[in-house]
Amino acid sequence: YRTAGTPSNVDKYTFSTWLKFCDVTSSTSQLFLYHGESSGSSYDSVYHRRANDGQLRFQAQDGGTSYEVWSNKLYRDTTGFSHIMVVYDSAQGTEANRLKIFYNGVQVTLDQSRYSGFPAQNRDAIMNTSGATQNIGNGQTYGGSIDGYFAETLFFDGQAYSPSDVTDTKNGVLIPKDPSSLTFGDNGFWLKYENASDLGNDSSGNNNDFTAS
């Protein structure tokens, strides 16, 4: 976790990570990829709902207004790492373009919703709000730590990137691409998890280091 600073663009970000699920059948319902929270009633999160399904969901709340979208497609592969990417851009006029999720380079059709559905136009992203706590792999107030392994987690403040910007294909296999030439923005970070004693070290050049917990 870390405390977010002043963002480059509070309404736009890209989150990218490689993730290997371990347990996809437990009764624990919410296993968080990320969770940004400014208070118990204002947050953004993307989580893997593994209780009885295995959906990838985006959920957010602004005080009394809640948003949630997902697909009924189930993600239960525990055999290797998968690439998951979230693009948030609330300035978009078309609501389906305000929040996109990609799994191994393919856009997930978010055709299920409850509450207010997709984020409202020009809604500030709590994950990228100054003073918010950015959590990777945990839901802070709501618990539900991820049961799996993370590799190369990226966050681009103020950018709406595509999977081709951070992945490549070699011999038919999806692999990471060097992101060093991309724009991370003020709150951006690049977690490589390469040092067991300093898992939260940020390699983006921003020194937006995370604290392990």
Summary of the structure (lengths in Angstrom):
residues: 213
radius of gyration: 15.8
end to end distance: 7.7
largest distance: 48.9
contacts: 694
relative contact order: 0.25
helix: 6%
strand: 42%
